[in-house]
């Protein structure tokens, strides 16, 4: 891969965005590689947890590359524009469909699609300089883009409207106060903290880990308590039967 780096350590996978000279902005090549990466994870039984970070770039991810890929999209015909929009937005769906929990380790700026990558993750570890912007509305298009109008209200409640409508930055302290971030650490301890959380997850029963992520995702949209209980009861029954079959 040209724009991504992926390494493994036992059951842990480490995905690094690797366009440091472009602030990890997403171009067509990165889009292709991210699509392929998340597709491969769907049937990956070896990797139990994925840690996503911004590597050596000044920040986590600046979003869409507005110097190359952006103008290419905007200059296209309606079908081409829709195709590009759909491909990028479905990266967030692919992250939620991945059976592995995803921990994003965010330093510096995460804007636009980069913000959405953090939103679509299951756990967010932030460095003190982390900051976030739903920058879509600043580009003259709608502020509800790349799953932001779905994820952000569910993560921080009513304050989401403010950030989606203004495109203003949310700093790390505010992100923690609003419950967006899980941990706040110094920049040097970012990956270490994310790895420690990942190891704690990977030590759990693999099927239990996957079914817990599935349950959380489904229950975000569940119609009520009864539907939630039915899903949890199904999962626990399957897991207890699996333990009995294994002789645990």
C-alpha positions in Angstrom: 0.0 0.0 0.0 1.2 3.5 -0.8 -1.0 5.7 1.5 -1.5 3.3 4.4 0.8 1.2 6.6 -0.4 -1.9 8.3 1.4 -4.1 10.8 0.3 -6.8 13.2 1.3 -7.8 16.7 -0.4 -11.0 17.6 -4.1 -10.4 17.5 -3.7 -6.6 17.2 -3.6 -4.7 13.8 -2.1 -1.2 13.5 -3.4 0.9 10.6 -1.5 4.1 10.0 -2.6 6.8 7.6 0.6 7.5 5.6 0.4 10.7 3.6 2.3 12.9 6.1 3.3 15.6 3.6 -0.5 16.0 2.8 -1.8 15.9 6.4 -3.1 12.4 5.7 -5.7 14.0 3.4 -7.7 11.3 1.5 -7.0 11.2 -2.2 -8.3 8.6 -4.7 -5.4 6.2 -4.0 -6.1 6.3 -0.2 -9.8 5.8 -0.9 -9.0 2.7 -2.9 -6.7 1.3 -0.2 -9.1 2.0 2.6 -11.9 0.3 0.8 -9.7 -2.8 0.3 -8.4 -2.7 3.8 -11.8 -2.7 5.5 -13.2 -5.3 3.1 -10.3 -7.7 4.1 -11.1 -7.2 7.8 -14.7 -8.6 7.3 -13.4 -12.2 7.1 -10.2 -11.7 9.1 -10.3 -14.0 12.1 -6.7 -13.4 13.2 -6.9 -9.7 13.9 -9.2 -9.0 16.9 -8.7 -5.3 17.3 -7.6 -2.5 15.0 -5.7 0.6 16.2 -6.0 3.5 13.7 -3.5 6.5 13.9 -2.1 9.3 11.9 1.5 8.4 12.1 4.1 11.1 11.5 1.7 13.6 10.0 1.1 16.9 11.7 -2.4 15.8 12.5 -4.6 12.7 12.3 -6.4 13.4 9.0 -7.3 16.7 7.2 -10.2 15.0 5.4 -10.6 15.1 1.6 -7.6 16.2 -0.4 -8.9 19.5 -1.7 -5.9 20.1 -3.9 -6.3 16.9 -6.0 -9.3 14.7 -5.3 -11.7 17.5 -4.4 -11.4 19.4 -7.6 -11.6 16.1 -9.5 -14.9 15.3 -7.8 -16.4 18.7 -8.2 -15.6 18.8 -11.9 -17.3 15.5 -12.6 -20.8 14.8 -14.0 -23.6 14.1 -11.5 -23.0 10.4 -11.7 -19.3 10.7 -11.0 -20.0 13.1 -8.1 -22.5 10.7 -6.6 -20.2 7.7 -7.0 -17.3 9.4 -5.3 -19.5 10.7 -2.5 -21.0 7.2 -2.0 -17.6 5.5 -1.9 -16.2 7.9 0.7 -19.3 7.7 2.9 -19.3 3.9 2.8 -15.9 3.9 4.4 -17.7 4.8 7.6 -20.2 2.0 7.1 -17.3 -0.4 6.5 -15.7 0.6 9.7 -18.9 -0.2 11.7 -19.3 -3.5 9.8 -15.8 -4.6 10.6 -16.1 -7.2 13.3 -13.0 -5.9 15.1 -13.3 -3.0 17.5 -11.5 0.0 16.2 -9.5 2.3 18.5 -8.6 5.7 16.9 -5.5 7.4 18.3 -5.9 11.0 17.4 -3.3 13.7 17.5 -3.6 17.2 16.0 -6.4 18.1 13.6 -9.1 15.7 12.5 -11.3 17.5 10.0 -14.0 16.5 7.7 -13.6 12.9 6.8 -10.8 12.6 9.4 -13.4 13.6 12.0 -15.7 11.0 10.7 -13.0 8.3 10.9 -12.8 9.1 14.6 -16.6 9.2 15.0 -16.9 5.7 13.4 -14.3 4.2 15.7 -15.5 2.4 18.8 -13.0 4.1 21.2 -11.2 7.4 20.8 -7.8 8.1 22.5 -6.9 11.8 22.2 -3.7 13.6 22.6 -3.8 17.0 24.3 -3.4 18.8 20.9 -6.3 16.9 19.2 -9.0 19.0 17.7 -12.0 18.2 15.5 -14.0 20.0 12.9 -17.0 19.0 10.8 -15.5 21.2 8.1 -18.0 20.2 5.4 -20.1 23.4 5.8 -17.0 25.5 5.6 -16.5 24.3 2.0 -19.9 25.6 0.9 -21.7 22.3 1.0 -24.0 20.8 3.7 -22.7 20.4 7.2 -24.3 16.9 7.4 -21.8 14.7 5.6 -19.8 11.5 6.0 -22.1 10.1 8.6 -21.6 13.1 10.9 -25.3 13.8 11.3 -25.7 10.2 12.5 -22.7 9.7 14.7 -22.2 13.1 16.4 -25.6 13.6 17.9 -25.4 10.0 19.3 -21.9 10.7 20.8 -22.4 14.2 22.2 -26.1 15.0 22.1 -27.4 18.5 21.4 -24.0 20.1 21.0 -23.6 18.3 17.8 -25.9 20.8 16.0 -23.5 23.6 16.9 -20.5 21.9 15.4 -22.3 20.7 12.3 -23.8 24.1 11.6 -20.7 26.2 12.3 -17.8 24.0 11.3 -16.0 25.3 14.4 -13.3 23.4 16.1 -13.8 21.2 19.2 -10.7 21.0 21.3 -9.6 17.9 23.2 -10.7 19.2 26.6 -14.2 19.9 25.2 -14.2 16.5 23.5 -13.6 14.8 26.8 -16.1 17.0 28.6 -18.8 16.0 26.1 -18.0 12.3 26.1 -16.5 12.2 22.6 -13.1 11.1 23.8 -12.4 8.0 26.0 -8.9 8.9 27.1 -6.8 12.1 27.1 -3.1 11.6 27.2 0.2 13.4 26.3 1.2 13.0 22.7 4.0 10.6 23.5 1.7 8.2 25.2 -1.0 8.1 22.6 -0.2 4.9 20.9 0.9 3.2 24.1 -2.5 3.9 25.7 -4.4 2.8 22.6 -2.4 -0.4 22.5 -3.1 -1.1 26.1 -6.8 -0.8 25.6 -6.5 -3.0 22.4 -4.7 -5.7 24.3 -7.4 -5.7 27.1 -10.0 -6.2 24.4 -8.0 -8.9 22.5 -7.6 -10.9 25.6 -11.4 -11.5 25.7 -13.2 -14.4 24.0 -13.0 -13.6 20.2 -16.6 -14.4 19.5 -17.7 -12.5 22.5 -15.8 -9.4 21.4 -17.3 -9.5 17.9 -20.8 -10.0 19.1 -20.5 -7.2 21.7 -19.5 -4.8 18.9 -22.4 -6.0 16.8 -24.9 -5.6 19.7 -23.7 -2.1 20.5 -24.1 -1.1 16.8 -27.5 -2.6 16.4 -28.8 -1.3 19.7 -27.9 2.3 18.8 -30.9 2.1 16.5 -33.0 -0.4 18.4 -36.7 0.5 18.6 -37.0 -0.1 22.3 -36.0 -2.1 25.4 -37.6 -5.4 24.2 -35.5 -5.4 21.0 -32.4 -4.7 22.9 -33.1 -7.6 25.4 -33.8 -10.0 22.6 -30.5 -9.3 20.9 -28.6 -9.5 24.1 -30.3 -12.8 25.1 -29.5 -14.3 21.7 -25.9 -13.3 21.9 -25.4 -14.6 25.5 -27.2 -17.9 24.6 -24.9 -18.4 21.5 -21.8 -17.6 23.6 -22.7 -19.9 26.4 -23.4 -22.8 24.0 -20.1 -22.1 22.3 -18.3 -22.3 25.6 -20.1 -25.6 26.4 -19.1 -27.0 23.0 -15.5 -26.0 23.6 -15.5 -27.5 27.1 -14.6 -24.2 28.8 
